């Protein structure tokens, strides 16, 4: 009698079903976490607070506050540098939060065979 393909003992289909349920649950959790992250704000300052940038978790610039003291018509380049620094730092905070969230969600997958 020829052996049919499949899983010996029939035990694997049940395990596969459990894996699918876990994957679906993880996907829902990731979607919820992503939505939560998108509404979170990340604020960074540059130049001792002369420039403050607030970025949303979805990496959109929400606000930019520039101290009047930072506005020097003879040194526009410094102000530009401060803006870039503040925005980049806020973006980095958003990236870190996103990576941390993803790491928490997928932390249990380290032993998975794929």
Secondary structure, 3 states (H helix, E strand, C coil): CCCCCCCHHHCHHHHHHHHHHHHHHHHHHHHHHHHHHHHCEEEEEECCCCEEEEEECCCCEEEEEECHHHCCCCCHHHHHHHHHHHHHHHHHHHHHHHHHHHHHHHHHHHHCCC
